[in-house]
Amino acid sequence: MTPSDFKPVYHPAGHDHDLRTALQDLRTGRWLSMRDLLEGTPDWATWTRRTQVLATVAAGSDAVRAWLAEEPRSVAATVMHARVIVERAVRAHREKHARAQELWQQAWEGCRSAAHASPADPVPWVCLLALSQLDEGQRLEEHRLLPPGPMLFPGPWGLLAEADRRDPFNREAYHRMLQFVYARQTGKALSEAVNFVQWAASSAPEGSPLHALPLYVRVERYRLGQGNEKALDLHWVTEDGERDAQRALHTWFTRSDPAAQSLLDLNHLAHALWGSLQFADAAPVFRALGPYYTSAPWAYRTRHPSDPAGAEDVFLRARSRCLAAEDRPSRGPRD
């Protein structure tokens, strides 16, 4: 296949073909494949990722409710029930739905039930972290605990600690905490986000996806500044930008299990390396993506971020430029 023939694909399962099968069945209302997949899931990181992806589809059906009715003692069904109602509560809050508060309460109770049913599981606590961003005024005490270090903000640190205790440096838990920072609306969200991701990455072990967290904050700053496609955009071609990309490349990407790498993290890393003109270094990341891509962060480089075709075009141009540089590494202007 020539570069011009390449057509990227978005699929929430990515390289996880077993998850893809379960999603196909779930879309038709069948839950047996989901149950079997979760029963065979080998570790908490994969469990967290699979339950999150499954919930985004299951939230639009009664499949999990049917599973729980059929197998009321199933721990996996109880956890998935929490996942689904949290997803519904977050969507309702985003859309300012009249039932948002009611769904939030149901989700909170579902998370507590899941935590009781599966005490070693990080997911109920990750779900509670997801709900914390709905409490924009930090009315609940558990959402305004004192931070564990200087330069950090009051927040749901106890919930993060519970998730950490069960699965240290759980990727989704820290991303949910970052979303909480943005939801605080204090006027200092970006500076607080920078402090948070630097704190998180500084303590994470080699191979941890938390080393990619600073790339997300850099994209958010660019998005808020409505950067679009500026000629030789200095937001990315800076010493800090290059350093963040290199640190994620060498501390996370080259030292982690390829099967465990998030498509979203890979896209952010490929984007950061391309944006900072490190084309040859980006090529292996594009190859790791295979046929898959995600709209973010490429969409923020377009004039209309809601246009998926525009995001795909930016991705394809970046991919082509970086793969072409793979055998002749050098710096040069972007196409």
Phi, psi and omega in degrees: 000126178280158180306326182288341179272349186290132178233110182290153184237136169259125173212128185299336179280338181056232182280356182275090186291328176296320177294322178302316179298316180297323179293321178300316178293321182297325180293341176259009176089006181264136186246354184298319179295322177298314179300312182295322179298313183291325178296332180261009181286127194275340187209166185292326180296315179291321177301315180298312182296315182293317180295326179294313181294317178299321183294327180296330177273316184294337181298340180263011181216179177255019186298316182291322176299319178295319178297313182294325178292324181283324182228074187295342180264004181289122178293318181298320179295322179295318178294317179295326176299318177297316179304313185294314183287333173293317178300317179294321180294318180296318179296318181297320179295316181298323183269003181055044181287149182297332182267011186302313181295319179298316180292324177299315180296316178299319181294319179299316179294321178296322178295317179295322177295319179293321178296324178289321182286330184226075190296338181268001188270128177285339189299317178303326180283326173298319178297319177296325175295321177298321179289334184298330181290344177284339180271071188297333179268004181050050180288325181282137183300324182292351179259005180222039176286154179296143184286162181276000181202170179290158177070009178255174190248157171294139183186194183278054185294330178294321178294318178297320179296322178295317177295317180298323181296328183269326178213090185306132177062037177303124186302308184296324181302316182286327175292323176296323178294322177295320177297324177299319179301312181296328183283346184294330177054049180265353186088354179238022189301317184292317179294322177293323178294318178300313180299320182295311184291328176293320177297315182295313183292328184294334182256354183283145179286164175300141182091352181282138177293350178294342177289348175269351183305318180301335180293327180292320180291323178297319177295319180296320178296319178297317181297315181294331178277001180051053186296317186051209185257082176279146178295129181045064187297111184289349175300326184262324184272069178226163179299319179295318180297316178296319183293317178300317181293317180294321179296317177295321180297309189270335182265335177249294192303310186283350185243009183246164178288120181305327181292340183261359185283130179288136176300321181294319177296317179299318179295320178294322179291314178301318179296318182293319180292318177296315182296330179264016174068020178265065192297312183296325178292332181283336186304312179298332179289317176298321179293325178296331178291335182062229182275000190259155172204167174236150183297318175276141005266004186300327183299332182285352176269004182252165178285337180231089185301341180275359182267107183296330179295323179295317178298317180297321180296316178297316179302313182296319178295318179294316180299314181299317181297319185284320178294326178295331182274353188301320183267356179218068186300122176198162177269146178189169181292151176293155172290000000 
